Amino acid sequence: MSTTTTTTTTTPAQTITAENILHLFPEVSTTLSAATPSRLDSPHQDDDLSGYDAEQIRLMDEVCIVLDKDDNPLGSASKKICHLMTNINKGLLHRAFSVFLFHPTTHKLLLQQRASEKITFPNMWTNTCCSHPLAHPTETGHGDLASNVEGAKRAGQRKLGHELGIKAEQVPVSEFEFLTRIHYLAPSDGKWGEHEIDYILFIEADPELDINVNEVQDTAWVSQEELKQLFRDAERRIGKGRDFKFTPWFRLICESMLFEWWDAMLKGDLGRYIGESEIRRM
């Protein structure tokens, strides 16, 4: 695969700590709670979200887990607050997950194309499911890696259902494998972006899909070589992948470790990559 990429990563100007977080971000709650953000109680129009899809605006009220650079929770804030570049550029960081779902017999990876209604990274192709554990007891964890991983797995199961209609029994939490965490920053446009510590989760399953078209506009099962060819086509603007655009986190993962992990899975040797404790800084 060519190493050429359009991914942009940036170092935020500020290190966020428990001591300075409220000074920098008054909107952040220093408790981990899924309480409704105060924006919903405000009678005035939210100009940041004006003109976007109503359902996607509603989802911007989901409450994410705000972190320091070592993945320690500092509090919670709405998805909107966490994804504004004005906050990201000051260092605001939150927890995320990325699910890679592989077919158990073909070993192909299920990709999705994000819906045009999405506020961040619309229309882009990415791994099976990408989202955020919520600031809720079932998904936040207790500060240790093992419980944080369990929370990310539950969030992954929940969002596979929400985005792709995959039933929970087809993707049991116990079947997810946690590989590692990546810390990256990537703008979507001038207003929105991502700054996350992203939990990488693998699972093998052959699920029935019932796509939520407000979240996903298309899906594709791809082999390693098919995915590499899509990248080559996208870079050269030729062939099947001519018009494909990929999310920056997906490109980062592919260009670092995905194909090595994929090979290990094919050989039944994924175990040596599972449960990495260090955070990979991208």
C-alpha positions as protocol buffer text, in pm:
chain_id: "A"
residue {
  index: 1
  type: MET
  ca { x: 0 y: 0 z: 0 }
}
residue {
  index: 2
  type: SER
  ca { x: 125 y: 347 z: -78 }
}
residue {
  index: 3
  type: THR
  ca { x: 217 y: 552 z: 227 }
}
residue {
  index: 4
  type: THR
  ca { x: 82 y: 871 z: 71 }
}
residue {
  index: 5
  type: THR
  ca { x: -205 y: 1006 z: 279 }
}
residue {
  index: 6
  type: THR
  ca { x: -417 y: 1316 z: 322 }
}
residue {
  index: 7
  type: THR
  ca { x: -449 y: 1258 z: 694 }
}
residue {
  index: 8
  type: THR
  ca { x: -368 y: 1559 z: 907 }
}
residue {
  index: 9
  type: THR
  ca { x: -257 y: 1521 z: 1266 }
}
residue {
  index: 10
  type: THR
  ca { x: -183 y: 1811 z: 1495 }
}
residue {
  index: 11
  type: THR
  ca { x: -49 y: 1855 z: 1844 }
}
residue {
  index: 12
  type: PRO
  ca { x: -292 y: 2058 z: 2058 }
}
residue {
  index: 13
  type: ALA
  ca { x: -155 y: 2371 z: 2219 }
}
residue {
  index: 14
  type: GLN
  ca { x: -253 y: 2279 z: 2573 }
}
residue {
  index: 15
  type: THR
  ca { x: -213 y: 1981 z: 2805 }
}
residue {
  index: 16
  type: ILE
  ca { x: -541 y: 1930 z: 2988 }
}
residue {
  index: 17
  type: THR
  ca { x: -531 y: 1839 z: 3355 }
}
residue {
  index: 18
  type: ALA
  ca { x: -777 y: 1815 z: 3642 }
}
residue {
  index: 19
  type: GLU
  ca { x: -640 y: 2148 z: 3767 }
}
residue {
  index: 20
  type: ASN
  ca { x: -696 y: 2351 z: 3451 }
}
residue {
  index: 21
  type: ILE
  ca { x: -988 y: 2185 z: 3276 }
}
residue {
  index: 22
  type: LEU
  ca { x: -1265 y: 2405 z: 3416 }
}
residue {
  index: 23
  type: HIS
  ca { x: -1064 y: 2719 z: 3350 }
}
residue {
  index: 24
  type: LEU
  ca { x: -1017 y: 2619 z: 2986 }
}
residue {
  index: 25
  type: PHE
  ca { x: -1357 y: 2455 z: 2932 }
}
residue {
  index: 26
  type: PRO
  ca { x: -1635 y: 2582 z: 3160 }
}
residue {
  index: 27
  type: GLU
  ca { x: -1884 y: 2359 z: 2970 }
}
residue {
  index: 28
  type: VAL
  ca { x: -1715 y: 2041 z: 3095 }
}
residue {
  index: 29
  type: SER
  ca { x: -1867 y: 1867 z: 3396 }
}
residue {
  index: 30
  type: THR
  ca { x: -1611 y: 1724 z: 3638 }
}
residue {
  index: 31
  type: THR
  ca { x: -1850 y: 1437 z: 3712 }
}
residue {
  index: 32
  type: LEU
  ca { x: -1898 y: 1135 z: 3492 }
}
residue {
  index: 33
  type: SER
  ca { x: -2267 y: 1152 z: 3425 }
}
residue {
  index: 34
  type: ALA
  ca { x: -2499 y: 1096 z: 3132 }
}
residue {
  index: 35
  type: ALA
  ca { x: -2714 y: 1390 z: 3243 }
}
residue {
  index: 36
  type: THR
  ca { x: -2869 y: 1599 z: 2969 }
}
residue {
  index: 37
  type: PRO
  ca { x: -2645 y: 1892 z: 2870 }
}
residue {
  index: 38
  type: SER
  ca { x: -2776 y: 2235 z: 2956 }
}
residue {
  index: 39
  type: ARG
  ca { x: -2799 y: 2331 z: 2587 }
}
residue {
  index: 40
  type: LEU
  ca { x: -3130 y: 2148 z: 2560 }
}
residue {
  index: 41
  type: ASP
  ca { x: -3280 y: 2379 z: 2819 }
}
residue {
  index: 42
  type: SER
  ca { x: -3178 y: 2692 z: 2632 }
}
residue {
  index: 43
  type: PRO
  ca { x: -3451 y: 2865 z: 2430 }
}
residue {
  index: 44
  type: HIS
  ca { x: -3215 y: 3018 z: 2173 }
}
residue {
  index: 45
  type: GLN
  ca { x: -3093 y: 2858 z: 1850 }
}
residue {
  index: 46
  type: ASP
  ca { x: -2755 y: 2684 z: 1860 }
}
residue {
  index: 47
  type: ASP
  ca { x: -2576 y: 2851 z: 1569 }
}
residue {
  index: 48
  type: ASP
  ca { x: -2300 y: 2588 z: 1563 }
}
residue {
  index: 49
  type: LEU
  ca { x: -2558 y: 2324 z: 1468 }
}
residue {
  index: 50
  type: SER
  ca { x: -2786 y: 2532 z: 1249 }
}
residue {
  index: 51
  type: GLY
  ca { x: -2870 y: 2368 z: 918 }
}
residue {
  index: 52
  type: TYR
  ca { x: -2767 y: 2014 z: 1008 }
}
residue {
  index: 53
  type: ASP
  ca { x: -2986 y: 1704 z: 1015 }
}
residue {
  index: 54
  type: ALA
  ca { x: -3224 y: 1700 z: 1315 }
}
residue {
  index: 55
  type: GLU
  ca { x: -3134 y: 1348 z: 1427 }
}
residue {
  index: 56
  type: GLN
  ca { x: -2763 y: 1419 z: 1406 }
}
residue {
  index: 57
  type: ILE
  ca { x: -2816 y: 1738 z: 1608 }
}
residue {
  index: 58
  type: ARG
  ca { x: -2992 y: 1530 z: 1872 }
}
residue {
  index: 59
  type: LEU
  ca { x: -2698 y: 1290 z: 1888 }
}
residue {
  index: 60
  type: MET
  ca { x: -2466 y: 1583 z: 1956 }
}
residue {
  index: 61
  type: ASP
  ca { x: -2619 y: 1582 z: 2307 }
}
residue {
  index: 62
  type: GLU
  ca { x: -2463 y: 1243 z: 2387 }
}
residue {
  index: 63
  type: VAL
  ca { x: -2218 y: 1279 z: 2675 }
}
residue {
  index: 64
  type: CYS
  ca { x: -1858 y: 1177 z: 2605 }
}
residue {
  index: 65
  type: ILE
  ca { x: -1580 y: 1095 z: 2851 }
}
residue {
  index: 66
  type: VAL
  ca { x: -1326 y: 1378 z: 2875 }
}
residue {
  index: 67
  type: LEU
  ca { x: -967 y: 1260 z: 2932 }
}
residue {
  index: 68
  type: ASP
  ca { x: -615 y: 1365 z: 3007 }
}
residue {
  index: 69
  type: LYS
  ca { x: -342 y: 1244 z: 2770 }
}
residue {
  index: 70
  type: ASP
  ca { x: -299 y: 922 z: 2970 }
}
residue {
  index: 71
  type: ASP
  ca { x: -665 y: 820 z: 2927 }
}
residue {
  index: 72
  type: ASN
  ca { x: -762 y: 917 z: 3282 }
}
residue {
  index: 73
  type: PRO
  ca { x: -1120 y: 1052 z: 3296 }
}
residue {
  index: 74
  type: LEU
  ca { x: -1144 y: 1417 z: 3398 }
}
residue {
  index: 75
  type: GLY
  ca { x: -1518 y: 1456 z: 3351 }
}
residue {
  index: 76
  type: SER
  ca { x: -1776 y: 1463 z: 3076 }
}
residue {
  index: 77
  type: ALA
  ca { x: -1901 y: 1690 z: 2800 }
}
residue {
  index: 78
  type: SER
  ca { x: -2145 y: 1676 z: 2512 }
}
residue {
  index: 79
  type: LYS
  ca { x: -2039 y: 1530 z: 2180 }
}
residue {
  index: 80
  type: LYS
  ca { x: -2077 y: 1878 z: 2035 }
}
residue {
  index: 81
  type: ILE
  ca { x: -1835 y: 2036 z: 2284 }
}
residue {
  index: 82
  type: CYS
  ca { x: -1582 y: 1755 z: 2227 }
}
residue {
  index: 83
  type: HIS
  ca { x: -1587 y: 1788 z: 1848 }
}
residue {
  index: 84
  type: LEU
  ca { x: -1558 y: 2164 z: 1800 }
}
residue {
  index: 85
  type: MET
  ca { x: -1214 y: 2251 z: 1664 }
}
residue {
  index: 86
  type: THR
  ca { x: -1201 y: 2559 z: 1887 }
}
residue {
  index: 87
  type: ASN
  ca { x: -1196 y: 2322 z: 2185 }
}
residue {
  index: 88
  type: ILE
  ca { x: -979 y: 2056 z: 2021 }
}
residue {
  index: 89
  type: ASN
  ca { x: -713 y: 2314 z: 1937 }
}
residue {
  index: 90
  type: LYS
  ca { x: -699 y: 2398 z: 2308 }
}
residue {
  index: 91
  type: GLY
  ca { x: -645 y: 2032 z: 2390 }
}
residue {
  index: 92
  type: LEU
  ca { x: -988 y: 1890 z: 2473 }
}
residue {
  index: 93
  type: LEU
  ca { x: -963 y: 1510 z: 2444 }
}
residue {
  index: 94
  type: HIS
  ca { x: -1223 y: 1233 z: 2471 }
}
residue {
  index: 95
  type: ARG
  ca { x: -1250 y: 853 z: 2457 }
}
residue {
  index: 96
  type: ALA
  ca { x: -1358 y: 663 z: 2145 }
}
residue {
  index: 97
  type: PHE
  ca { x: -1360 y: 314 z: 1998 }
}
residue {
  index: 98
  type: SER
  ca { x: -1320 y: 163 z: 1652 }
}
residue {
  index: 99
  type: VAL
  ca { x: -1471 y: -179 z: 1574 }
}
residue {
  index: 100
  type: PHE
  ca { x: -1323 y: -397 z: 1297 }
}
residue {
  index: 101
  type: LEU
  ca { x: -1569 y: -674 z: 1216 }
}
residue {
  index: 102
  type: PHE
  ca { x: -1436 y: -965 z: 1009 }
}
residue {
  index: 103
  type: HIS
  ca { x: -1632 y: -1244 z: 843 }
}
residue {
  index: 104
  type: PRO
  ca { x: -1544 y: -1575 z: 1017 }
}
residue {
  index: 105
  type: THR
  ca { x: -1497 y: -1775 z: 695 }
}
residue {
  index: 106
  type: THR
  ca { x: -1391 y: -1526 z: 426 }
}
residue {
  index: 107
  type: HIS
  ca { x: -1198 y: -1314 z: 680 }
}
residue {
  index: 108
  type: LYS
  ca { x: -1308 y: -1004 z: 491 }
}
residue {
  index: 109
  type: LEU
  ca { x: -1349 y: -674 z: 678 }
}
residue {
  index: 110
  type: LEU
  ca { x: -1684 y: -496 z: 683 }
}
residue {
  index: 111
  type: LEU
  ca { x: -1650 y: -129 z: 587 }
}
residue {
  index: 112
  type: GLN
  ca { x: -1914 y: 139 z: 608 }
}
residue {
  index: 113
  type: GLN
  ca { x: -1963 y: 467 z: 427 }
}
residue {
  index: 114
  type: ARG
  ca { x: -2078 y: 736 z: 666 }
}
residue {
  index: 115
  type: ALA
  ca { x: -2408 y: 903 z: 579 }
}
residue {
  index: 116
  type: SER
  ca { x: -2420 y: 1245 z: 418 }
}
residue {
  index: 117
  type: GLU
  ca { x: -2623 y: 1361 z: 721 }
}
residue {
  index: 118
  type: LYS
  ca { x: -2326 y: 1310 z: 954 }
}
residue {
  index: 119
  type: ILE
  ca { x: -2187 y: 1632 z: 1100 }
}
residue {
  index: 120
  type: THR
  ca { x: -1828 y: 1509 z: 1114 }
}
residue {
  index: 121
  type: PHE
  ca { x: -1659 y: 1330 z: 823 }
}
residue {
  index: 122
  type: PRO
  ca { x: -1977 y: 1284 z: 611 }
}
residue {
  index: 123
  type: ASN
  ca { x: -1969 y: 1048 z: 311 }
}
residue {
  index: 124
  type: MET
  ca { x: -1631 y: 901 z: 408 }
}
residue {
  index: 125
  type: TRP
  ca { x: -1551 y: 529 z: 416 }
}
residue {
  index: 126
  type: THR
  ca { x: -1421 y: 380 z: 736 }
}
residue {
  index: 127
  type: ASN
  ca { x: -1401 y: 63 z: 946 }
}
residue {
  index: 128
  type: THR
  ca { x: -1715 y: -119 z: 1057 }
}
residue {
  index: 129
  type: CYS
  ca { x: -1818 y: 116 z: 1338 }
}
residue {
  index: 130
  type: CYS
  ca { x: -1658 y: 415 z: 1512 }
}
residue {
  index: 131
  type: SER
  ca { x: -1809 y: 606 z: 1803 }
}
residue {
  index: 132
  type: HIS
  ca { x: -1771 y: 687 z: 2173 }
}
residue {
  index: 133
  type: PRO
  ca { x: -1829 y: 515 z: 2505 }
}
residue {
  index: 134
  type: LEU
  ca { x: -2074 y: 732 z: 2694 }
}
residue {
  index: 135
  type: ALA
  ca { x: -2022 y: 888 z: 3036 }
}
residue {
  index: 136
  type: HIS
  ca { x: -2246 y: 622 z: 3188 }
}
residue {
  index: 137
  type: PRO
  ca { x: -2163 y: 351 z: 3446 }
}
residue {
  index: 138
  type: THR
  ca { x: -2195 y: 70 z: 3190 }
}
residue {
  index: 139
  type: GLU
  ca { x: -1941 y: 226 z: 2950 }
}
residue {
  index: 140
  type: THR
  ca { x: -1711 y: 456 z: 3148 }
}
residue {
  index: 141
  type: GLY
  ca { x: -1512 y: 195 z: 3339 }
}
residue {
  index: 142
  type: HIS
  ca { x: -1348 y: 256 z: 3676 }
}
residue {
  index: 143
  type: GLY
  ca { x: -1019 y: 408 z: 3563 }
}
residue {
  index: 144
  type: ASP
  ca { x: -831 y: 79 z: 3519 }
}
residue {
  index: 145
  type: LEU
  ca { x: -767 y: -48 z: 3167 }
}
residue {
  index: 146
  type: ALA
  ca { x: -962 y: -374 z: 3205 }
}
residue {
  index: 147
  type: SER
  ca { x: -1289 y: -202 z: 3303 }
}
residue {
  index: 148
  type: ASN
  ca { x: -1234 y: 74 z: 3047 }
}
residue {
  index: 149
  type: VAL
  ca { x: -1201 y: -196 z: 2779 }
}
residue {
  index: 150
  type: GLU
  ca { x: -1523 y: -362 z: 2894 }
}
residue {
  index: 151
  type: GLY
  ca { x: -1701 y: -27 z: 2867 }
}
residue {
  index: 152
  type: ALA
  ca { x: -1566 y: 25 z: 2515 }
}
residue {
  index: 153
  type: LYS
  ca { x: -1683 y: -324 z: 2414 }
}
residue {
  index: 154
  type: ARG
  ca { x: -2035 y: -254 z: 2544 }
}
residue {
  index: 155
  type: ALA
  ca { x: -2035 y: 74 z: 2353 }
}
residue {
  index: 156
  type: GLY
  ca { x: -1920 y: -109 z: 2040 }
}
residue {
  index: 157
  type: GLN
  ca { x: -2203 y: -359 z: 2070 }
}
residue {
  index: 158
  type: ARG
  ca { x: -2454 y: -76 z: 2125 }
}
residue {
  index: 159
  type: LYS
  ca { x: -2339 y: 124 z: 1822 }
}
residue {
  index: 160
  type: LEU
  ca { x: -2324 y: -178 z: 1590 }
}
residue {
  index: 161
  type: GLY
  ca { x: -2693 y: -208 z: 1668 }
}
residue {
  index: 162
  type: HIS
  ca { x: -2765 y: 161 z: 1622 }
}
residue {
  index: 163
  type: GLU
  ca { x: -2574 y: 210 z: 1297 }
}
residue {
  index: 164
  type: LEU
  ca { x: -2594 y: -127 z: 1123 }
}
residue {
  index: 165
  type: GLY
  ca { x: -2889 y: -297 z: 1293 }
}
residue {
  index: 166
  type: ILE
  ca { x: -2671 y: -583 z: 1419 }
}
residue {
  index: 167
  type: LYS
  ca { x: -2841 y: -768 z: 1703 }
}
residue {
  index: 168
  type: ALA
  ca { x: -2650 y: -788 z: 2031 }
}
residue {
  index: 169
  type: GLU
  ca { x: -2659 y: -1168 z: 2035 }
}
residue {
  index: 170
  type: GLN
  ca { x: -2472 y: -1173 z: 1702 }
}
residue {
  index: 171
  type: VAL
  ca { x: -2184 y: -970 z: 1851 }
}
residue {
  index: 172
  type: PRO
  ca { x: -2152 y: -1079 z: 2219 }
}
residue {
  index: 173
  type: VAL
  ca { x: -1936 y: -851 z: 2432 }
}
residue {
  index: 174
  type: SER
  ca { x: -1726 y: -1153 z: 2526 }
}
residue {
  index: 175
  type: GLU
  ca { x: -1629 y: -1204 z: 2160 }
}
residue {
  index: 176
  type: PHE
  ca { x: -1464 y: -864 z: 2113 }
}
residue {
  index: 177
  type: GLU
  ca { x: -1085 y: -854 z: 2132 }
}
residue {
  index: 178
  type: PHE
  ca { x: -913 y: -535 z: 2251 }
}
residue {
  index: 179
  type: LEU
  ca { x: -582 y: -471 z: 2077 }
}
residue {
  index: 180
  type: THR
  ca { x: -457 y: -124 z: 2167 }
}
residue {
  index: 181
  type: ARG
  ca { x: -537 y: 246 z: 2203 }
}
residue {
  index: 182
  type: ILE
  ca { x: -439 y: 519 z: 1959 }
}
residue {
  index: 183
  type: HIS
  ca { x: -423 y: 891 z: 2039 }
}
residue {
  index: 184
  type: TYR
  ca { x: -473 y: 1114 z: 1737 }
}
residue {
  index: 185
  type: LEU
  ca { x: -610 y: 1452 z: 1627 }
}
residue {
  index: 186
  type: ALA
  ca { x: -771 y: 1516 z: 1289 }
}
residue {
  index: 187
  type: PRO
  ca { x: -985 y: 1804 z: 1157 }
}
residue {
  index: 188
  type: SER
  ca { x: -1302 y: 1726 z: 962 }
}
residue {
  index: 189
  type: ASP
  ca { x: -1350 y: 2079 z: 831 }
}
residue {
  index: 190
  type: GLY
  ca { x: -1292 y: 2426 z: 971 }
}
residue {
  index: 191
  type: LYS
  ca { x: -1543 y: 2380 z: 1252 }
}
residue {
  index: 192
  type: TRP
  ca { x: -1545 y: 2010 z: 1352 }
}
residue {
  index: 193
  type: GLY
  ca { x: -1287 y: 1742 z: 1414 }
}
residue {
  index: 194
  type: GLU
  ca { x: -1167 y: 1455 z: 1633 }
}
residue {
  index: 195
  type: HIS
  ca { x: -920 y: 1441 z: 1920 }
}
residue {
  index: 196
  type: GLU
  ca { x: -950 y: 1096 z: 2073 }
}
residue {
  index: 197
  type: ILE
  ca { x: -795 y: 808 z: 2254 }
}
residue {
  index: 198
  type: ASP
  ca { x: -942 y: 533 z: 2040 }
}
residue {
  index: 199
  type: TYR
  ca { x: -986 y: 173 z: 2163 }
}
residue {
  index: 200
  type: ILE
  ca { x: -926 y: -74 z: 1877 }
}
residue {
  index: 201
  type: LEU
  ca { x: -1166 y: -371 z: 1889 }
}
residue {
  index: 202
  type: PHE
  ca { x: -1170 y: -678 z: 1663 }
}
residue {
  index: 203
  type: ILE
  ca { x: -1456 y: -924 z: 1632 }
}
residue {
  index: 204
  type: GLU
  ca { x: -1541 y: -1209 z: 1393 }
}
residue {
  index: 205
  type: ALA
  ca { x: -1909 y: -1241 z: 1304 }
}
residue {
  index: 206
  type: ASP
  ca { x: -2149 y: -1298 z: 1016 }
}
residue {
  index: 207
  type: PRO
  ca { x: -2430 y: -1064 z: 1118 }
}
residue {
  index: 208
  type: GLU
  ca { x: -2752 y: -967 z: 949 }
}
residue {
  index: 209
  type: LEU
  ca { x: -2746 y: -598 z: 861 }
}
residue {
  index: 210
  type: ASP
  ca { x: -3040 y: -358 z: 887 }
}
residue {
  index: 211
  type: ILE
  ca { x: -2869 y: -30 z: 806 }
}
residue {
  index: 212
  type: ASN
  ca { x: -2973 y: 296 z: 971 }
}
residue {
  index: 213
  type: VAL
  ca { x: -2960 y: 525 z: 667 }
}
residue {
  index: 214
  type: ASN
  ca { x: -2923 y: 832 z: 887 }
}
residue {
  index: 215
  type: GLU
  ca { x: -2586 y: 689 z: 996 }
}
residue {
  index: 216
  type: VAL
  ca { x: -2464 y: 471 z: 709 }
}
residue {
  index: 217
  type: GLN
  ca { x: -2520 y: 506 z: 335 }
}
residue {
  index: 218
  type: ASP
  ca { x: -2333 y: 197 z: 214 }
}
residue {
  index: 219
  type: THR
  ca { x: -2131 y: -105 z: 328 }
}
residue {
  index: 220
  type: ALA
  ca { x: -1873 y: -334 z: 168 }
}
residue {
  index: 221
  type: TRP
  ca { x: -1689 y: -652 z: 264 }
}
residue {
  index: 222
  type: VAL
  ca { x: -1322 y: -629 z: 153 }
}
residue {
  index: 223
  type: SER
  ca { x: -1018 y: -853 z: 159 }
}
residue {
  index: 224
  type: GLN
  ca { x: -674 y: -713 z: 238 }
}
residue {
  index: 225
  type: GLU
  ca { x: -585 y: -684 z: -128 }
}
residue {
  index: 226
  type: GLU
  ca { x: -920 y: -528 z: -216 }
}
residue {
  index: 227
  type: LEU
  ca { x: -873 y: -266 z: 54 }
}
residue {
  index: 228
  type: LYS
  ca { x: -517 y: -190 z: -57 }
}
residue {
  index: 229
  type: GLN
  ca { x: -644 y: -153 z: -414 }
}
residue {
  index: 230
  type: LEU
  ca { x: -915 y: 88 z: -298 }
}
residue {
  index: 231
  type: PHE
  ca { x: -646 y: 300 z: -133 }
}
residue {
  index: 232
  type: ARG
  ca { x: -438 y: 297 z: -451 }
}
residue {
  index: 233
  type: ASP
  ca { x: -739 y: 383 z: -666 }
}
residue {
  index: 234
  type: ALA
  ca { x: -843 y: 664 z: -433 }
}
residue {
  index: 235
  type: GLU
  ca { x: -495 y: 819 z: -443 }
}
residue {
  index: 236
  type: ARG
  ca { x: -478 y: 800 z: -823 }
}
residue {
  index: 237
  type: ARG
  ca { x: -849 y: 877 z: -872 }
}
residue {
  index: 238
  type: ILE
  ca { x: -896 y: 573 z: -1094 }
}
residue {
  index: 239
  type: GLY
  ca { x: -1080 y: 241 z: -1082 }
}
residue {
  index: 240
  type: LYS
  ca { x: -1338 y: 126 z: -829 }
}
residue {
  index: 241
  type: GLY
  ca { x: -1200 y: 341 z: -549 }
}
residue {
  index: 242
  type: ARG
  ca { x: -1173 y: 659 z: -757 }
}
residue {
  index: 243
  type: ASP
  ca { x: -1428 y: 850 z: -553 }
}
residue {
  index: 244
  type: PHE
  ca { x: -1357 y: 689 z: -216 }
}
residue {
  index: 245
  type: LYS
  ca { x: -1252 y: 915 z: 70 }
}
residue {
  index: 246
  type: PHE
  ca { x: -1143 y: 753 z: 396 }
}
residue {
  index: 247
  type: THR
  ca { x: -1163 y: 879 z: 753 }
}
residue {
  index: 248
  type: PRO
  ca { x: -827 y: 990 z: 895 }
}
residue {
  index: 249
  type: TRP
  ca { x: -835 y: 746 z: 1188 }
}
residue {
  index: 250
  type: PHE
  ca { x: -895 y: 455 z: 952 }
}
residue {
  index: 251
  type: ARG
  ca { x: -601 y: 559 z: 735 }
}
residue {
  index: 252
  type: LEU
  ca { x: -379 y: 596 z: 1042 }
}
residue {
  index: 253
  type: ILE
  ca { x: -470 y: 248 z: 1166 }
}
residue {
  index: 254
  type: CYS
  ca { x: -424 y: 94 z: 821 }
}
residue {
  index: 255
  type: GLU
  ca { x: -88 y: 262 z: 768 }
}
residue {
  index: 256
  type: SER
  ca { x: 44 y: 156 z: 1106 }
}
residue {
  index: 257
  type: MET
  ca { x: -74 y: -190 z: 1212 }
}
residue {
  index: 258
  type: LEU
  ca { x: -399 y: -313 z: 1054 }
}
residue {
  index: 259
  type: PHE
  ca { x: -252 y: -543 z: 792 }
}
residue {
  index: 260
  type: GLU
  ca { x: -6 y: -695 z: 1039 }
}
residue {
  index: 261
  type: TRP
  ca { x: -293 y: -762 z: 1281 }
}
residue {
  index: 262
  type: TRP
  ca { x: -505 y: -900 z: 998 }
}
residue {
  index: 263
  type: ASP
  ca { x: -230 y: -1140 z: 893 }
}
residue {
  index: 264
  type: ALA
  ca { x: -189 y: -1257 z: 1253 }
}
residue {
  index: 265
  type: MET
  ca { x: -564 y: -1318 z: 1278 }
}
residue {
  index: 266
  type: LEU
  ca { x: -553 y: -1530 z: 960 }
}
residue {
  index: 267
  type: LYS
  ca { x: -271 y: -1737 z: 1112 }
}
residue {
  index: 268
  type: GLY
  ca { x: -451 y: -1776 z: 1446 }
}
residue {
  index: 269
  type: ASP
  ca { x: -178 y: -1569 z: 1611 }
}
residue {
  index: 270
  type: LEU
  ca { x: -368 y: -1251 z: 1703 }
}
residue {
  index: 271
  type: GLY
  ca { x: -318 y: -1325 z: 2073 }
}
residue {
  index: 272
  type: ARG
  ca { x: 28 y: -1172 z: 2080 }
}
residue {
  index: 273
  type: TYR
  ca { x: -122 y: -835 z: 1987 }
}
residue {
  index: 274
  type: ILE
  ca { x: -415 y: -839 z: 2230 }
}
residue {
  index: 275
  type: GLY
  ca { x: -430 y: -615 z: 2534 }
}
residue {
  index: 276
  type: GLU
  ca { x: -148 y: -368 z: 2466 }
}
residue {
  index: 277
  type: SER
  ca { x: -119 y: -137 z: 2767 }
}
residue {
  index: 278
  type: GLU
  ca { x: 75 y: 147 z: 2605 }
}
residue {
  index: 279
  type: ILE
  ca { x: -109 y: 421 z: 2415 }
}
residue {
  index: 280
  type: ARG
  ca { x: 10 y: 465 z: 2057 }
}
residue {
  index: 281
  type: ARG
  ca { x: 57 y: 834 z: 1977 }
}
residue {
  index: 282
  type: MET
  ca { x: -20 y: 910 z: 1612 }
}
